[in-house]
């Protein structure tokens, strides 16, 4: 019986822009490992209940409970929290999941309870270019193309969101595939890397998805997270 892998994510996990769904990283990974794939990627969604995910129940924190049972759990988010959030990362005396730090911590706690015997991997965003509302704010969706080392509407860079992911995953002893540090491409500042690995500076093309799948497989092999085929 094939091992079961669930993927929760946004447009990148969904495979936005690809001509063939078989080319998305989750499918490439599962084909290589002989695993059964359950993909819960929804475009435009945030980990926190903020911005585009604040009213429709599509935030990661709202969706994980309905996922299938799994032998391996993979979370890939925070890109849209950077681009489209209208709420600061760190709360002020609040447990509200509009705040990214709260949402990630509560998500990790929920995953640990739902999957007590399954390894859990968080994939961080990579350094990229893209379209976001860092000038539009909560009352408008006016967007501007920019690098993710610029501050967004709430005054944070993508690196700030990645640091929170690293910190909380360490608290829960979850595995981290750190694409921000280890992708090996400077998509945010290199036109060559942007063209080679992405469709638009943000969403991976076939080569980008293959790179992510290979890196995930290497992490799983190193830590023996999934069967002998890895």
MIFISE-611001 format. One record per residue (C-alpha): residue in three letters; x, y, z. Coordinates in steps of 0.1 Angstrom, whole numbers, plus 2048, in hexadecimal, padded with zeros to 3 digits. Example, Ala and Ser with C-alpha at 12.3 -4.5 7.8 and 13.67 -1.06 7.14 Angstrom:
2
ALA87B7D384E;SER8897F5847;
END
This chain:
230
UNK800800800;UNK80E8217F6;UNK81783A811;UNK800858812;UNK80D87C810;UNK7F789B815;UNK8028BD808;UNK7F18DD815;UNK7FA8FD802;UNK7F19197EB;UNK7F491E7C5;UNK8189107C5;UNK80C8EF7D4;UNK7ED8EF7BD;UNK8048F279F;UNK7F9914793;UNK80391C76F;UNK8108F9766;UNK8048E9746;UNK8038C7756;UNK7FA8C077B;UNK8128A377B;UNK82E8BD77B;UNK8268CD79C;UNK83F8C57B8;UNK8278B07CD;UNK81E8997B0;UNK8438967A5;UNK84D88D7C8;UNK8328737CD;UNK8398637AB;UNK85E8607B4;UNK8568517D7;UNK83983B7CD;UNK82284E7E5;UNK7FE8567E2;UNK7F887C7DF;UNK7DD8917F0;UNK7E18B57E4;UNK7CF8D17F7;UNK7DE8EF7E5;UNK7C690C7DF;UNK7D292B7CD;UNK7D494C7E0;UNK7D193D802;UNK7E3948822;UNK7EE934840;UNK7DD94F856;UNK7BA95B856;UNK7C497C847;UNK7C398E826;UNK7B497980A;UNK7AD95C823;UNK79C96F83F;UNK778968837;UNK77494A820;UNK78392E836;UNK79F92681E;UNK7BC92E836;UNK7D391183E;UNK7C8913862;UNK7A490C857;UNK7AB8F083E;UNK7C48D884E;UNK7AA8C6863;UNK7988B9844;UNK7B88A9835;UNK7BB884831;UNK7CF86E848;UNK7F386C83C;UNK81585C841;UNK82687E839;UNK8198A183B;UNK8278BE826;UNK81E8E382C;UNK8288FD813;UNK81C92081A;UNK823944826;UNK828952803;UNK805961802;UNK80896C827;UNK82498281B;UNK81398E7FB;UNK7EF992807;UNK7ED99582D;UNK7DC9B383D;UNK7E79A9861;UNK8099AA871;UNK81D98B877;UNK82098E89D;UNK8009928B2;UNK7FB9AB8CD;UNK7ED9988EB;UNK7D69838D4;UNK7D195F8CA;UNK7BF9698AA;UNK7CA95588C;UNK7CA974876;UNK7ED978883;UNK806962870;UNK81A95788F;UNK7FA94C8A1;UNK7ED93A882;UNK80E92787C;UNK81091D8A1;UNK7EC9118A2;UNK7F08FF881;UNK80F8EC88E;UNK7FC8E38AE;UNK7DF8D689A;UNK7F58C2882;UNK8078B289F;UNK7E68A78AE;UNK7D789B88D;UNK7F7889882;UNK80887E8A2;UNK81C862890;UNK82387286E;UNK841888866;UNK8388AC85D;UNK84C8C1845;UNK8488E7840;UNK8558F681F;UNK85F91A821;UNK859933804;UNK87893A7EF;UNK88595D7E7;UNK86F9697CA;UNK85F9857B7;UNK83A9887B4;UNK81A99C7B6;UNK80C9A67D7;UNK7F99C27E9;UNK8169D07FC;UNK80A9F27F0;UNK7E59EA7ED;UNK7DF9E0811;UNK7C09D2821;UNK7A79E980F;UNK7B49E37EC;UNK7C39C87D7;UNK7D99E07C3;UNK7F99CC7BC;UNK81C9D37B3;UNK8389BC7A6;UNK8559BB7BF;UNK86F9A67CF;UNK8679957F0;UNK8839A7802;UNK86D9C5802;UNK8559CB81F;UNK8309C2819;UNK8129D6825;UNK8179CC849;UNK83C9D5849;UNK84B9B2846;UNK8619A182C;UNK85D97D820;UNK87C974835;UNK86897E854;UNK84D96584C;UNK86794A845;UNK878951867;UNK85694B879;UNK85292A867;UNK87591F871;UNK870929895;UNK84F91889A;UNK8588F9887;UNK8778F689E;UNK8608F98BC;UNK84B8DB8B0;UNK8698C88A2;UNK85B8C887F;UNK8718C4860;UNK8778E384B;UNK8808E4826;UNK88F907825;UNK88C913801;UNK89293780C;UNK8B592C815;UNK8BC90D800;UNK8AA90F7DF;UNK8CB9197CE;UNK8BB9347B8;UNK8B89597BD;UNK89695E7AD;UNK89197F7BF;UNK8AE9907AE;UNK8B997B790;UNK8A697D76F;UNK8B795D765;UNK8AC949783;UNK889958781;UNK88694C75D;UNK89592A764;UNK881920783;UNK860934781;UNK84493E76B;UNK840962778;UNK85A967793;UNK8449567AD;UNK8349367A1;UNK84C91A798;UNK84D90C775;UNK8548E776E;UNK8798EB776;UNK8708FD797;UNK8588E37A2;UNK8718C8799;UNK88B8DA7AF;UNK8738DB7CC;UNK8698B77C8;UNK88D8AB7C7;UNK8968C07E6;UNK8788B17F9;UNK88288E7EF;UNK8A58947FB;UNK8998A181D;UNK882883820;UNK89E86B817;UNK8B687B82F;UNK89E87784C;UNK88D858840;UNK86A868840;UNK85B852826;UNK861830817;UNK87F820808;UNK87982E7E5;UNK8848517EF;
END
